[in-house]
Amino acid sequence: RRTFVVNGFAALTIGLLASRAGGLTRLAPSFSPRPPCDPDGAAPIGTTHPVRGIRPNPESVYFGGYPFHNWWLGDDWVFKDMPFHGDERRYPNGIAPEPTENVDIAIIGGGLSGLACAYLYRQHHTVLFEMRDRFGGVAAGESWRGNDYSMGGAYFITPDEGSFLERLYHRLGVDHNYRFSPSTDDPAVLNGAIQPGFWDGAGRTPQEQEAFRQYRLLVQRYVDQYPEIPLVAGEDNQWIRDLDQLTLKQHITQNITVPIPDVLAAAIQAYCFSSFNLGWEELSAASGWNFIAAEEFGRWVLPGGNAGLTTALWEKVLEYDHSHPLPHAHREPRPNRLRAGCPVVDVRSLSHNQVKVTYRGADGVFRAVLAKKAVICCPKHICRNIIADFQQISPQQYADNQAINTNAYIVANVLLNRRVNLHYYDMFLLGDGHYPEGAETDDFRKITDALNGTFARRGQHNTDVITCYLPLSFAYSRFTLALDTDFKTYAESIARQLDGFLGNLGVTRADVAQVRLTRWGHSMPLAVPTLIASGLCERFRVPLQGNIYFVGQDNWALPAVETCLIEAEAQRQAITAGL
């Protein structure tokens, strides 16, 4: 399949990416070498690619007989440096910097939502700030021996013909770069063995087969009557709001007339854990069916998973930046449109067309820009930390903001020294056929599914990557990841789990080159009932003081690629009006 084609400065930049060609992994979590910064405080653009290369033979430490990278990726901070858990506005002499630039739109958050905004609003004078030293957020990736793989989000749903998403994917070039994955190909592993025909109820009792049959009919109902989220303005959405009043478990049990077998419940629960980081007994039925029914349309998998999508956006923004550079502002070289390593610490509206955005550069120096509008594309809990006087300005919006909760999860990428030649994409690990619910999930720290991390790669390779998801579906999950000693605890737990399912693939410990753990502490908003039905999600989208906008998956508590992209487009006209 065709590779991404990038012209001009972007192509030159990509060709010069030292980190992309095999950069160094960190030797210890407490050391983070700081590269030279650009004059605007941003990390050098060549180091900010969403996919980062690692050594062909990376250095490892051992847990349970497996070689591991020696520290977390993703949220890679150590406990004492946890972002936004202290005073981020420690200005020299206590004086905030004055703005040195004027821009049309300041975009805060360089994940999928922020990059989508930067691309869709590119005709305007925009600047995109990202806290981490590279772009992509949970849709970032790595590259090892020519294998691009995901560190977080892995796929998205086949777009409807003629839709905004189809047109966007075409403009980005990803419609020529994906591999199609039908969800019907995904096997389940039960009691240590792969189960063919699982979703047909093969080998089950007649009553159990009837439950599987009725469940398939229920899925088809919502394929035919699909619950669109984000809600489509002007449509009759009341039935979706009604659905949102129920949990997925309540809705399924109300519509299946025979007892639901434990093994079917386990399969649904495994999917909900993996996709929502939430059990079916807590998940909104509207959100649940939005995901489950969409899977029936099949999935697009890019090289590097969803990092392939953020890469395409990153490249397109760079192309535009090269042909339409920002004003020099009396300094050389010109300022960057894309600024990684630049956490925003303060956003405050000064007037109807002036928002001051203060950020700390990768060099530690505070700077500020004056924007006509600001677009915040980061999680709600960060909004509460960076918007100045948020609670005083709008007590209701501040209270609404706190209604979104999150759970943490871990991604374990297993780098293999040989090929595994899987014909399917995702494999759900159902254990003994019983999955926990409610309070039982507090002790559940297991890999729910493992997918073929190189499903869409190009060319011939004699190595492979298996990507494993370990959702932590309990309220205090992030606190089990925060301490520096927690890395060892989770590495040892994951090592104990690898033998079981790797054996199903014919993989031994000797085949493993390295296991790399990615920690995401706040990345998945919880799609609980009534958020949509109560109108809360629509209130999330109301701009603050008329010039601070909110774009992202948190607006609808729906952790999906499509949510990020559709929200960026849905608010484009309002955000760009009058610029």
Disulfide bonds with the S-S distance in Angstrom:
none
